[in-house]
C-alpha cells in the first residue's frame, strides 16, 4: 500500500549540469526512472552565460505526457518555477532536456526538488 512506503514525504534534490554551450537542442541532460510515485515541487535553471538578446533557454522535465518547463530569458541567468506540483507515477521514465533558441547560453545547472508520495 502506498501509505506504508518508508519514503513517503521524503524530499530529494536532483542536480544536473551541462558544461559549455547549451545548443539549440533539445539536449537530454538526464534520463531516469524513479522507484516511487513523486511530485515535482520546484524546478530551477541557472546559466553562467545568459542567452542574450531575445533568445531564451528552455529546460523541460517530462514523462512524455506532462512536461513542465522553466525559461531563462534574454539577459537573465536564472529561471524558476517554485509551484510546479506535478505528480508522476512510480517507475515512470523521466527526461530532463534543454534547448537554447539562439545557441548563446552556456554552462547550465538545473535543480529539481521532488517529494516521494
Biopython code that builds the backbone (N, CA, C, O; Angstrom):
import numpy as np
from Bio.PDB.StructureBuilder import StructureBuilder

atoms = [
    (1, "UNK", "N", (0.833, -1.177, 0.000)),
    (1, "UNK", "CA", (0.000, 0.000, 0.000)),
    (1, "UNK", "C", (0.875, 1.235, 0.000)),
    (1, "UNK", "O", (1.903, 1.284, 0.675)),
    (2, "UNK", "N", (0.465, 2.221, -0.753)),
    (2, "UNK", "CA", (1.259, 3.429, -0.901)),
    (2, "UNK", "C", (1.526, 4.120, 0.435)),
    (2, "UNK", "O", (2.626, 4.632, 0.639)),
    (3, "UNK", "N", (0.574, 4.149, 1.332)),
    (3, "UNK", "CA", (0.737, 4.853, 2.600)),
    (3, "UNK", "C", (1.768, 4.202, 3.514)),
    (3, "UNK", "O", (2.238, 4.832, 4.461)),
    (4, "UNK", "N", (2.129, 2.935, 3.240)),
    (4, "UNK", "CA", (3.119, 2.243, 4.051)),
    (4, "UNK", "C", (4.551, 2.461, 3.564)),
    (4, "UNK", "O", (5.492, 1.929, 4.153)),
    (5, "UNK", "N", (4.720, 3.226, 2.510)),
    (5, "UNK", "CA", (6.045, 3.452, 1.939)),
    (5, "UNK", "C", (6.931, 4.213, 2.920)),
    (5, "UNK", "O", (6.542, 5.274, 3.409)),
    (6, "UNK", "N", (8.140, 3.672, 3.218)),
    (6, "UNK", "CA", (9.039, 4.379, 4.132)),
    (6, "UNK", "C", (9.571, 5.675, 3.526)),
    (6, "UNK", "O", (10.064, 6.540, 4.250)),
    (7, "UNK", "N", (9.475, 5.816, 2.205)),
    (7, "UNK", "CA", (9.989, 7.009, 1.547)),
    (7, "UNK", "C", (8.958, 8.135, 1.481)),
    (7, "UNK", "O", (9.304, 9.265, 1.137)),
    (8, "UNK", "N", (7.723, 7.850, 1.799)),
    (8, "UNK", "CA", (6.639, 8.834, 1.660)),
    (8, "UNK", "C", (6.998, 10.145, 2.360)),
    (8, "UNK", "O", (7.376, 10.159, 3.532)),
    (9, "UNK", "N", (6.872, 11.233, 1.621)),
    (9, "UNK", "CA", (7.150, 12.554, 2.170)),
    (9, "UNK", "C", (8.608, 12.966, 2.134)),
    (9, "UNK", "O", (8.929, 14.104, 2.478)),
    (10, "UNK", "N", (9.494, 12.081, 1.729)),
    (10, "UNK", "CA", (10.925, 12.395, 1.690)),
    (10, "UNK", "C", (11.224, 13.307, 0.497)),
    (10, "UNK", "O", (10.800, 13.027, -0.624)),
    (11, "UNK", "N", (11.950, 14.393, 0.742)),
    (11, "UNK", "CA", (12.353, 15.330, -0.309)),
    (11, "UNK", "C", (13.699, 14.928, -0.883)),
    (11, "UNK", "O", (14.569, 14.433, -0.167)),
    (12, "UNK", "N", (13.866, 15.148, -2.194)),
    (12, "UNK", "CA", (15.123, 14.867, -2.881)),
    (12, "UNK", "C", (15.472, 16.062, -3.750)),
    (12, "UNK", "O", (14.598, 16.645, -4.391)),
    (13, "UNK", "N", (16.735, 16.425, -3.773)),
    (13, "UNK", "CA", (17.230, 17.475, -4.655)),
    (13, "UNK", "C", (18.044, 16.797, -5.755)),
    (13, "UNK", "O", (19.056, 16.152, -5.479)),
    (14, "UNK", "N", (17.603, 16.946, -6.989)),
    (14, "UNK", "CA", (18.291, 16.365, -8.138)),
    (14, "UNK", "C", (18.962, 17.500, -8.906)),
    (14, "UNK", "O", (18.294, 18.435, -9.347)),
    (15, "UNK", "N", (20.288, 17.417, -9.066)),
    (15, "UNK", "CA", (21.020, 18.480, -9.745)),
    (15, "UNK", "C", (21.709, 17.913, -10.980)),
    (15, "UNK", "O", (22.303, 16.835, -10.942)),
    (16, "UNK", "N", (21.616, 18.662, -12.075)),
    (16, "UNK", "CA", (22.216, 18.260, -13.342)),
    (16, "UNK", "C", (23.011, 19.440, -13.872)),
    (16, "UNK", "O", (22.608, 20.590, -13.692)),
    (17, "UNK", "N", (24.143, 19.168, -14.527)),
    (17, "UNK", "CA", (24.964, 20.228, -15.089)),
    (17, "UNK", "C", (25.315, 19.899, -16.525)),
    (17, "UNK", "O", (25.648, 18.759, -16.851)),
    (18, "UNK", "N", (25.236, 20.910, -17.384)),
    (18, "UNK", "CA", (25.640, 20.787, -18.781)),
    (18, "UNK", "C", (26.684, 21.859, -19.022)),
    (18, "UNK", "O", (26.352, 23.040, -19.120)),
    (19, "UNK", "N", (27.952, 21.457, -19.120)),
    (19, "UNK", "CA", (29.025, 22.414, -19.354)),
    (19, "UNK", "C", (29.073, 22.845, -20.805)),
    (19, "UNK", "O", (28.626, 22.121, -21.694)),
    (20, "UNK", "N", (29.619, 24.034, -21.039)),
    (20, "UNK", "CA", (29.748, 24.546, -22.398)),
    (20, "UNK", "C", (28.436, 25.088, -22.919)),
    (20, "UNK", "O", (27.499, 25.335, -22.159)),
    (21, "UNK", "N", (28.384, 25.271, -24.233)),
    (21, "UNK", "CA", (27.202, 25.836, -24.884)),
    (21, "UNK", "C", (26.007, 24.918, -24.726)),
    (21, "UNK", "O", (26.136, 23.697, -24.819)),
    (22, "UNK", "N", (24.840, 25.504, -24.485)),
    (22, "UNK", "CA", (23.609, 24.722, -24.336)),
    (22, "UNK", "C", (23.206, 24.122, -25.675)),
    (22, "UNK", "O", (22.795, 22.963, -25.734)),
    (23, "UNK", "N", (23.316, 24.891, -26.745)),
    (23, "UNK", "CA", (22.947, 24.399, -28.069)),
    (23, "UNK", "C", (21.454, 24.483, -28.308)),
    (23, "UNK", "O", (20.669, 24.607, -27.367)),
    (24, "UNK", "N", (21.062, 24.413, -29.583)),
    (24, "UNK", "CA", (19.662, 24.589, -29.927)),
    (24, "UNK", "C", (18.800, 23.421, -29.494)),
    (24, "UNK", "O", (17.607, 23.603, -29.252)),
    (25, "UNK", "N", (19.362, 22.228, -29.388)),
    (25, "UNK", "CA", (18.680, 21.064, -28.815)),
    (25, "UNK", "C", (17.411, 20.637, -29.513)),
    (25, "UNK", "O", (17.190, 20.996, -30.670)),
    (26, "UNK", "N", (16.579, 19.884, -28.839)),
    (26, "UNK", "CA", (16.693, 19.597, -27.402)),
    (26, "UNK", "C", (17.851, 18.642, -27.087)),
    (26, "UNK", "O", (18.130, 17.702, -27.830)),
    (27, "UNK", "N", (18.500, 18.917, -25.976)),
    (27, "UNK", "CA", (19.613, 18.117, -25.477)),
    (27, "UNK", "C", (19.158, 17.410, -24.207)),
    (27, "UNK", "O", (18.619, 18.048, -23.302)),
    (28, "UNK", "N", (19.366, 16.119, -24.132)),
    (28, "UNK", "CA", (18.984, 15.379, -22.932)),
    (28, "UNK", "C", (20.060, 15.535, -21.878)),
    (28, "UNK", "O", (21.200, 15.117, -22.076)),
    (29, "UNK", "N", (19.691, 16.147, -20.741)),
    (29, "UNK", "CA", (20.603, 16.286, -19.611)),
    (29, "UNK", "C", (20.622, 15.017, -18.781)),
    (29, "UNK", "O", (21.667, 14.591, -18.289)),
    (30, "UNK", "N", (19.438, 14.417, -18.635)),
    (30, "UNK", "CA", (19.318, 13.240, -17.790)),
    (30, "UNK", "C", (18.065, 12.469, -18.159)),
    (30, "UNK", "O", (17.020, 13.056, -18.440)),
    (31, "UNK", "N", (18.176, 11.161, -18.154)),
    (31, "UNK", "CA", (17.018, 10.268, -18.278)),
    (31, "UNK", "C", (17.082, 9.328, -17.094)),
    (31, "UNK", "O", (18.132, 8.749, -16.812)),
    (32, "UNK", "N", (15.953, 9.169, -16.389)),
    (32, "UNK", "CA", (15.956, 8.298, -15.225)),
    (32, "UNK", "C", (14.567, 7.740, -14.974)),
    (32, "UNK", "O", (13.578, 8.206, -15.540)),
    (33, "UNK", "N", (14.515, 6.734, -14.115)),
    (33, "UNK", "CA", (13.258, 6.144, -13.658)),
    (33, "UNK", "C", (13.289, 6.163, -12.144)),
    (33, "UNK", "O", (14.203, 5.608, -11.535)),
    (34, "UNK", "N", (12.287, 6.805, -11.521)),
    (34, "UNK", "CA", (12.240, 6.902, -10.057)),
    (34, "UNK", "C", (11.395, 5.745, -9.521)),
    (34, "UNK", "O", (10.325, 5.481, -10.070)),
    (35, "UNK", "N", (11.837, 5.042, -8.465)),
    (35, "UNK", "CA", (11.114, 3.851, -7.993)),
    (35, "UNK", "C", (9.795, 4.138, -7.279)),
    (35, "UNK", "O", (8.969, 3.238, -7.130)),
    (36, "UNK", "N", (9.587, 5.369, -6.839)),
    (36, "UNK", "CA", (8.362, 5.731, -6.113)),
    (36, "UNK", "C", (7.558, 6.756, -6.909)),
    (36, "UNK", "O", (8.112, 7.494, -7.723)),
    (37, "UNK", "N", (6.261, 6.794, -6.669)),
    (37, "UNK", "CA", (5.469, 7.909, -7.183)),
    (37, "UNK", "C", (6.014, 9.171, -6.512)),
    (37, "UNK", "O", (6.398, 9.138, -5.342)),
    (38, "UNK", "N", (6.047, 10.284, -7.253)),
    (38, "UNK", "CA", (6.585, 11.511, -6.667)),
    (38, "UNK", "C", (5.885, 12.720, -7.262)),
    (38, "UNK", "O", (5.202, 12.640, -8.283)),
    (39, "UNK", "N", (6.083, 13.841, -6.585)),
    (39, "UNK", "CA", (5.586, 15.115, -7.068)),
    (39, "UNK", "C", (6.779, 16.036, -7.296)),
    (39, "UNK", "O", (7.625, 16.203, -6.417)),
    (40, "UNK", "N", (6.838, 16.626, -8.473)),
    (40, "UNK", "CA", (7.862, 17.622, -8.769)),
    (40, "UNK", "C", (7.400, 18.924, -8.118)),
    (40, "UNK", "O", (6.404, 19.512, -8.541)),
    (41, "UNK", "N", (8.113, 19.370, -7.104)),
    (41, "UNK", "CA", (7.712, 20.557, -6.344)),
    (41, "UNK", "C", (8.262, 21.846, -6.949)),
    (41, "UNK", "O", (7.532, 22.824, -7.113)),
    (42, "UNK", "N", (9.565, 21.839, -7.282)),
    (42, "UNK", "CA", (10.231, 23.055, -7.764)),
    (42, "UNK", "C", (11.225, 22.699, -8.855)),
    (42, "UNK", "O", (11.791, 21.607, -8.871)),
    (43, "UNK", "N", (11.427, 23.645, -9.768)),
    (43, "UNK", "CA", (12.373, 23.453, -10.859)),
    (43, "UNK", "C", (13.113, 24.770, -11.080)),
    (43, "UNK", "O", (12.497, 25.822, -11.248)),
    (44, "UNK", "N", (14.452, 24.693, -11.078)),
    (44, "UNK", "CA", (15.297, 25.878, -11.238)),
    (44, "UNK", "C", (16.296, 25.642, -12.368)),
    (44, "UNK", "O", (16.713, 24.511, -12.615)),
    (45, "UNK", "N", (16.673, 26.726, -13.051)),
    (45, "UNK", "CA", (17.718, 26.674, -14.068)),
    (45, "UNK", "C", (18.633, 27.878, -13.872)),
    (45, "UNK", "O", (18.163, 28.994, -13.648)),
    (46, "UNK", "N", (19.932, 27.649, -13.956)),
    (46, "UNK", "CA", (20.929, 28.696, -13.750)),
    (46, "UNK", "C", (21.971, 28.600, -14.856)),
    (46, "UNK", "O", (22.460, 27.510, -15.150)),
    (47, "UNK", "N", (22.317, 29.735, -15.476)),
    (47, "UNK", "CA", (23.332, 29.797, -16.521)),
    (47, "UNK", "C", (24.482, 30.688, -16.080)),
    (47, "UNK", "O", (24.260, 31.693, -15.405)),
    (48, "UNK", "N", (25.708, 30.333, -16.453)),
    (48, "UNK", "CA", (26.832, 31.238, -16.229)),
    (48, "UNK", "C", (26.861, 32.307, -17.308)),
    (48, "UNK", "O", (27.282, 33.436, -17.054)),
    (49, "UNK", "N", (26.411, 31.957, -18.528)),
    (49, "UNK", "CA", (26.332, 32.914, -19.631)),
    (49, "UNK", "C", (24.879, 33.030, -20.071)),
    (49, "UNK", "O", (24.270, 32.041, -20.481)),
    (50, "UNK", "N", (24.327, 34.226, -19.986)),
    (50, "UNK", "CA", (22.919, 34.452, -20.357)),
    (50, "UNK", "C", (22.717, 34.239, -21.848)),
    (50, "UNK", "O", (23.653, 34.394, -22.632)),
    (51, "UNK", "N", (21.471, 33.878, -22.252)),
    (51, "UNK", "CA", (21.199, 33.700, -23.669)),
    (51, "UNK", "C", (21.355, 34.989, -24.474)),
    (51, "UNK", "O", (21.810, 34.949, -25.617)),
    (52, "UNK", "N", (20.986, 36.126, -23.894)),
    (52, "UNK", "CA", (21.169, 37.424, -24.543)),
    (52, "UNK", "C", (20.119, 37.736, -25.589)),
    (52, "UNK", "O", (19.405, 36.855, -26.068)),
    (53, "UNK", "N", (20.044, 39.035, -25.939)),
    (53, "UNK", "CA", (19.106, 39.495, -26.962)),
    (53, "UNK", "C", (17.686, 39.072, -26.662)),
    (53, "UNK", "O", (17.184, 39.288, -25.559)),
    (54, "UNK", "N", (17.045, 38.473, -27.636)),
    (54, "UNK", "CA", (15.682, 37.974, -27.456)),
    (54, "UNK", "C", (15.662, 36.458, -27.366)),
    (54, "UNK", "O", (14.607, 35.838, -27.500)),
    (55, "UNK", "N", (16.824, 35.859, -27.140)),
    (55, "UNK", "CA", (16.936, 34.407, -27.057)),
    (55, "UNK", "C", (16.554, 33.922, -25.670)),
    (55, "UNK", "O", (16.521, 34.701, -24.717)),
    (56, "UNK", "N", (16.265, 32.628, -25.561)),
    (56, "UNK", "CA", (15.972, 32.038, -24.264)),
    (56, "UNK", "C", (16.410, 30.582, -24.231)),
    (56, "UNK", "O", (16.546, 29.922, -25.261)),
    (57, "UNK", "N", (16.626, 30.106, -23.006)),
    (57, "UNK", "CA", (16.960, 28.703, -22.762)),
    (57, "UNK", "C", (15.758, 28.087, -22.058)),
    (57, "UNK", "O", (15.261, 28.624, -21.069)),
    (58, "UNK", "N", (15.301, 26.957, -22.579)),
    (58, "UNK", "CA", (14.168, 26.241, -22.006)),
    (58, "UNK", "C", (14.648, 24.931, -21.418)),
    (58, "UNK", "O", (15.351, 24.167, -22.080)),
    (59, "UNK", "N", (14.270, 24.668, -20.173)),
    (59, "UNK", "CA", (14.550, 23.389, -19.524)),
    (59, "UNK", "C", (13.212, 22.692, -19.325)),
    (59, "UNK", "O", (12.265, 23.285, -18.808)),
    (60, "UNK", "N", (13.139, 21.428, -19.737)),
    (60, "UNK", "CA", (11.890, 20.672, -19.637)),
    (60, "UNK", "C", (12.102, 19.406, -18.827)),
    (60, "UNK", "O", (13.075, 18.682, -19.038)),
    (61, "UNK", "N", (11.199, 19.140, -17.909)),
    (61, "UNK", "CA", (11.162, 17.935, -17.066)),
    (61, "UNK", "C", (9.874, 17.229, -17.461)),
    (61, "UNK", "O", (8.791, 17.784, -17.279)),
    (62, "UNK", "N", (9.970, 15.994, -18.007)),
    (62, "UNK", "CA", (8.761, 15.363, -18.521)),
    (62, "UNK", "C", (8.795, 13.837, -18.471)),
    (62, "UNK", "O", (9.858, 13.216, -18.466)),
    (63, "UNK", "N", (7.607, 13.263, -18.434)),
    (63, "UNK", "CA", (7.440, 11.818, -18.585)),
    (63, "UNK", "C", (6.920, 11.512, -19.988)),
    (63, "UNK", "O", (6.533, 10.378, -20.272)),
    (64, "UNK", "N", (6.909, 12.505, -20.855)),
    (64, "UNK", "CA", (6.402, 12.365, -22.206)),
    (64, "UNK", "C", (4.975, 12.850, -22.346)),
    (64, "UNK", "O", (4.531, 13.149, -23.455)),
    (65, "UNK", "N", (4.247, 12.934, -21.244)),
    (65, "UNK", "CA", (2.853, 13.378, -21.265)),
    (65, "UNK", "C", (2.619, 14.647, -20.459)),
    (65, "UNK", "O", (1.689, 15.402, -20.744)),
    (66, "UNK", "N", (3.456, 14.888, -19.456)),
    (66, "UNK", "CA", (3.253, 16.012, -18.536)),
    (66, "UNK", "C", (4.517, 16.862, -18.459)),
    (66, "UNK", "O", (5.233, 16.813, -17.459)),
    (67, "UNK", "N", (4.801, 17.644, -19.508)),
    (67, "UNK", "CA", (6.018, 18.459, -19.479)),
    (67, "UNK", "C", (5.869, 19.684, -18.582)),
    (67, "UNK", "O", (4.837, 20.354, -18.578)),
    (68, "UNK", "N", (6.912, 19.952, -17.835)),
    (68, "UNK", "CA", (6.992, 21.165, -17.028)),
    (68, "UNK", "C", (8.262, 21.892, -17.449)),
    (68, "UNK", "O", (9.326, 21.280, -17.540)),
    (69, "UNK", "N", (8.158, 23.196, -17.705)),
    (69, "UNK", "CA", (9.300, 23.933, -18.234)),
    (69, "UNK", "C", (9.654, 25.135, -17.375)),
    (69, "UNK", "O", (8.826, 25.692, -16.654)),
    (70, "UNK", "N", (10.921, 25.506, -17.485)),
    (70, "UNK", "CA", (11.447, 26.730, -16.891)),
    (70, "UNK", "C", (12.174, 27.453, -18.007)),
    (70, "UNK", "O", (12.891, 26.833, -18.792)),
    (71, "UNK", "N", (11.993, 28.754, -18.078)),
    (71, "UNK", "CA", (12.600, 29.587, -19.103)),
    (71, "UNK", "C", (13.622, 30.522, -18.477)),
    (71, "UNK", "O", (13.367, 31.120, -17.432)),
    (72, "UNK", "N", (14.785, 30.648, -19.123)),
    (72, "UNK", "CA", (15.768, 31.674, -18.782)),
    (72, "UNK", "C", (15.797, 32.593, -19.994)),
    (72, "UNK", "O", (16.243, 32.200, -21.072)),
    (73, "UNK", "N", (15.320, 33.817, -19.809)),
    (73, "UNK", "CA", (15.090, 34.698, -20.951)),
    (73, "UNK", "C", (16.075, 35.855, -21.041)),
    (73, "UNK", "O", (16.554, 36.379, -20.035)),
    (74, "UNK", "N", (16.362, 36.234, -22.290)),
    (74, "UNK", "CA", (17.109, 37.434, -22.636)),
    (74, "UNK", "C", (18.444, 37.518, -21.883)),
    (74, "UNK", "O", (19.299, 36.647, -22.040)),
    (75, "UNK", "N", (18.621, 38.557, -21.076)),
    (75, "UNK", "CA", (19.874, 38.771, -20.361)),
    (75, "UNK", "C", (19.891, 38.112, -18.985)),
    (75, "UNK", "O", (20.861, 38.256, -18.242)),
    (76, "UNK", "N", (18.836, 37.397, -18.643)),
    (76, "UNK", "CA", (18.762, 36.733, -17.326)),
    (76, "UNK", "C", (19.679, 35.514, -17.290)),
    (76, "UNK", "O", (20.025, 34.947, -18.327)),
    (77, "UNK", "N", (20.060, 35.127, -16.092)),
    (77, "UNK", "CA", (20.843, 33.898, -15.909)),
    (77, "UNK", "C", (20.121, 32.911, -15.011)),
    (77, "UNK", "O", (20.674, 31.864, -14.676)),
    (78, "UNK", "N", (18.879, 33.232, -14.611)),
    (78, "UNK", "CA", (18.145, 32.392, -13.677)),
    (78, "UNK", "C", (16.685, 32.266, -14.115)),
    (78, "UNK", "O", (16.063, 33.240, -14.539)),
    (79, "UNK", "N", (16.155, 31.047, -14.005)),
    (79, "UNK", "CA", (14.742, 30.800, -14.241)),
    (79, "UNK", "C", (14.236, 29.840, -13.182)),
    (79, "UNK", "O", (14.992, 28.986, -12.718)),
    (80, "UNK", "N", (12.964, 29.960, -12.784)),
    (80, "UNK", "CA", (12.454, 29.090, -11.729)),
    (80, "UNK", "C", (10.945, 28.933, -11.815)),
    (80, "UNK", "O", (10.235, 29.786, -12.348)),
    (81, "UNK", "N", (10.488, 27.832, -11.282)),
    (81, "UNK", "CA", (9.072, 27.604, -11.025)),
    (81, "UNK", "C", (9.014, 26.951, -9.656)),
    (81, "UNK", "O", (9.369, 25.782, -9.504)),
    (82, "UNK", "N", (8.569, 27.701, -8.661)),
    (82, "UNK", "CA", (8.548, 27.205, -7.286)),
    (82, "UNK", "C", (7.196, 26.624, -6.886)),
    (82, "UNK", "O", (6.958, 26.353, -5.709)),
    (83, "UNK", "N", (6.315, 26.434, -7.861)),
    (83, "UNK", "CA", (4.997, 25.868, -7.570)),
    (83, "UNK", "C", (4.577, 24.909, -8.687)),
    (83, "UNK", "O", (3.473, 25.020, -9.219)),
    (84, "UNK", "N", (5.448, 23.978, -9.038)),
    (84, "UNK", "CA", (5.165, 23.059, -10.142)),
    (84, "UNK", "C", (4.029, 22.112, -9.763)),
    (84, "UNK", "O", (2.993, 22.082, -10.428)),
    (85, "UNK", "N", (4.223, 21.341, -8.695)),
    (85, "UNK", "CA", (3.225, 20.414, -8.156)),
    (85, "UNK", "C", (2.647, 19.451, -9.197)),
    (85, "UNK", "O", (1.432, 19.273, -9.285)),
    (86, "UNK", "N", (3.533, 18.836, -9.980)),
    (86, "UNK", "CA", (3.133, 17.828, -10.970)),
    (86, "UNK", "C", (3.449, 16.441, -10.415)),
    (86, "UNK", "O", (4.579, 16.176, -10.006)),
    (87, "UNK", "N", (2.448, 15.553, -10.401)),
    (87, "UNK", "CA", (2.617, 14.186, -9.895)),
    (87, "UNK", "C", (3.021, 13.262, -11.041)),
    (87, "UNK", "O", (2.487, 13.349, -12.146)),
    (88, "UNK", "N", (3.981, 12.373, -10.753)),
    (88, "UNK", "CA", (4.420, 11.350, -11.696)),
    (88, "UNK", "C", (4.333, 9.989, -11.004)),
    (88, "UNK", "O", (4.715, 9.869, -9.840)),
    (89, "UNK", "N", (3.836, 8.961, -11.703)),
    (89, "UNK", "CA", (3.719, 7.623, -11.100)),
    (89, "UNK", "C", (5.081, 6.962, -10.890)),
    (89, "UNK", "O", (6.081, 7.368, -11.483)),
    (90, "UNK", "N", (5.102, 5.946, -10.045)),
    (90, "UNK", "CA", (6.331, 5.169, -9.804)),
    (90, "UNK", "C", (6.789, 4.518, -11.097)),
    (90, "UNK", "O", (5.983, 4.180, -11.964)),
    (91, "UNK", "N", (8.096, 4.349, -11.207)),
    (91, "UNK", "CA", (8.732, 3.636, -12.322)),
    (91, "UNK", "C", (8.403, 4.238, -13.680)),
    (91, "UNK", "O", (8.306, 3.517, -14.673)),
    (92, "UNK", "N", (8.233, 5.547, -13.729)),
    (92, "UNK", "CA", (7.979, 6.258, -14.982)),
    (92, "UNK", "C", (9.298, 6.789, -15.518)),
    (92, "UNK", "O", (10.121, 7.299, -14.759)),
    (93, "UNK", "N", (9.501, 6.671, -16.831)),
    (93, "UNK", "CA", (10.695, 7.227, -17.464)),
    (93, "UNK", "C", (10.582, 8.744, -17.506)),
    (93, "UNK", "O", (9.599, 9.288, -18.010)),
    (94, "UNK", "N", (11.595, 9.424, -16.972)),
    (94, "UNK", "CA", (11.628, 10.880, -16.924)),
    (94, "UNK", "C", (12.816, 11.371, -17.740)),
    (94, "UNK", "O", (13.909, 10.811, -17.657)),
    (95, "UNK", "N", (12.600, 12.417, -18.527)),
    (95, "UNK", "CA", (13.677, 13.066, -19.266)),
    (95, "UNK", "C", (13.757, 14.524, -18.842)),
    (95, "UNK", "O", (12.737, 15.190, -18.666)),
    (96, "UNK", "N", (14.982, 15.008, -18.682)),
    (96, "UNK", "CA", (15.228, 16.421, -18.436)),
    (96, "UNK", "C", (16.037, 16.913, -19.627)),
    (96, "UNK", "O", (17.140, 16.431, -19.884)),
    (97, "UNK", "N", (15.472, 17.888, -20.360)),
    (97, "UNK", "CA", (16.113, 18.366, -21.584)),
    (97, "UNK", "C", (16.319, 19.872, -21.533)),
    (97, "UNK", "O", (15.697, 20.576, -20.738)),
    (98, "UNK", "N", (17.208, 20.352, -22.403)),
    (98, "UNK", "CA", (17.449, 21.783, -22.537)),
    (98, "UNK", "C", (17.481, 22.140, -24.019)),
    (98, "UNK", "O", (17.812, 21.315, -24.870)),
    (99, "UNK", "N", (17.127, 23.387, -24.300)),
    (99, "UNK", "CA", (17.208, 23.920, -25.662)),
    (99, "UNK", "C", (17.415, 25.424, -25.566)),
    (99, "UNK", "O", (16.845, 26.083, -24.696)),
    (100, "UNK", "N", (18.233, 25.961, -26.464)),
    (100, "UNK", "CA", (18.544, 27.385, -26.494)),
    (100, "UNK", "C", (18.117, 27.924, -27.859)),
    (100, "UNK", "O", (18.614, 27.468, -28.889)),
    (101, "UNK", "N", (17.215, 28.875, -27.870)),
    (101, "UNK", "CA", (16.679, 29.378, -29.141)),
    (101, "UNK", "C", (17.741, 30.052, -30.006)),
    (101, "UNK", "O", (17.590, 30.122, -31.226)),
    (102, "UNK", "N", (18.812, 30.548, -29.389)),
    (102, "UNK", "CA", (19.855, 31.218, -30.163)),
    (102, "UNK", "C", (21.220, 30.594, -30.020)),
    (102, "UNK", "O", (22.198, 31.109, -30.561)),
    (103, "UNK", "N", (21.304, 29.484, -29.292)),
    (103, "UNK", "CA", (22.576, 28.775, -29.070)),
    (103, "UNK", "C", (23.642, 29.678, -28.469)),
    (103, "UNK", "O", (24.818, 29.567, -28.815)),
    (104, "UNK", "N", (23.234, 30.579, -27.562)),
    (104, "UNK", "CA", (24.184, 31.511, -26.962)),
    (104, "UNK", "C", (24.385, 31.294, -25.464)),
    (104, "UNK", "O", (25.392, 31.746, -24.919)),
    (105, "UNK", "N", (23.464, 30.620, -24.785)),
    (105, "UNK", "CA", (23.598, 30.360, -23.349)),
    (105, "UNK", "C", (24.634, 29.276, -23.096)),
    (105, "UNK", "O", (24.833, 28.391, -23.927)),
    (106, "UNK", "N", (25.298, 29.351, -21.931)),
    (106, "UNK", "CA", (26.335, 28.362, -21.644)),
    (106, "UNK", "C", (26.389, 28.015, -20.167)),
    (106, "UNK", "O", (25.999, 28.805, -19.307)),
    (107, "UNK", "N", (26.883, 26.811, -19.895)),
    (107, "UNK", "CA", (27.103, 26.291, -18.544)),
    (107, "UNK", "C", (25.818, 26.303, -17.725)),
    (107, "UNK", "O", (25.635, 27.132, -16.833)),
    (108, "UNK", "N", (24.945, 25.375, -18.045)),
    (108, "UNK", "CA", (23.619, 25.269, -17.447)),
    (108, "UNK", "C", (23.623, 24.309, -16.269)),
    (108, "UNK", "O", (24.149, 23.200, -16.366)),
    (109, "UNK", "N", (23.035, 24.737, -15.151)),
    (109, "UNK", "CA", (22.800, 23.875, -13.996)),
    (109, "UNK", "C", (21.300, 23.869, -13.724)),
    (109, "UNK", "O", (20.652, 24.915, -13.690)),
    (110, "UNK", "N", (20.768, 22.668, -13.532)),
    (110, "UNK", "CA", (19.329, 22.502, -13.270)),
    (110, "UNK", "C", (19.167, 21.825, -11.908)),
    (110, "UNK", "O", (19.881, 20.875, -11.590)),
    (111, "UNK", "N", (18.229, 22.319, -11.118)),
    (111, "UNK", "CA", (17.913, 21.736, -9.820)),
    (111, "UNK", "C", (16.430, 21.432, -9.798)),
    (111, "UNK", "O", (15.608, 22.314, -10.047)),
    (112, "UNK", "N", (16.078, 20.175, -9.500)),
    (112, "UNK", "CA", (14.685, 19.756, -9.375)),
    (112, "UNK", "C", (14.469, 19.260, -7.949)),
    (112, "UNK", "O", (15.254, 18.454, -7.449)),
    (113, "UNK", "N", (13.429, 19.726, -7.302)),
    (113, "UNK", "CA", (13.070, 19.280, -5.960)),
    (113, "UNK", "C", (11.844, 18.378, -6.107)),
    (113, "UNK", "O", (10.794, 18.813, -6.581)),
    (114, "UNK", "N", (11.992, 17.113, -5.694)),
    (114, "UNK", "CA", (10.885, 16.170, -5.782)),
    (114, "UNK", "C", (10.567, 15.617, -4.385)),
    (114, "UNK", "O", (11.419, 15.606, -3.496)),
    (115, "UNK", "N", (9.335, 15.166, -4.218)),
    (115, "UNK", "CA", (8.901, 14.598, -2.946)),
    (115, "UNK", "C", (8.228, 13.266, -3.212)),
    (115, "UNK", "O", (7.302, 13.182, -4.017)),
    (116, "UNK", "N", (8.692, 12.227, -2.536)),
    (116, "UNK", "CA", (8.086, 10.901, -2.673)),
    (116, "UNK", "C", (6.657, 10.929, -2.138)),
    (116, "UNK", "O", (6.373, 11.567, -1.124)),
    (117, "UNK", "N", (5.764, 10.227, -2.837)),
    (117, "UNK", "CA", (4.371, 10.123, -2.401)),
    (117, "UNK", "C", (4.103, 8.757, -1.812)),
    (117, "UNK", "O", (2.982, 8.477, -1.387)),
]
sb = StructureBuilder()
sb.init_structure("model")
sb.init_model(0)
sb.init_chain("A")
sb.init_seg("    ")
for serial, (resi, resn, name, xyz) in enumerate(atoms, 1):
    if name == "N":
        sb.init_residue(resn, " ", resi, " ")
    sb.init_atom(name, np.array(xyz, "f"), 0.0, 1.0, " ", f" {name:<3s}", serial, name[0])
structure = sb.get_structure()
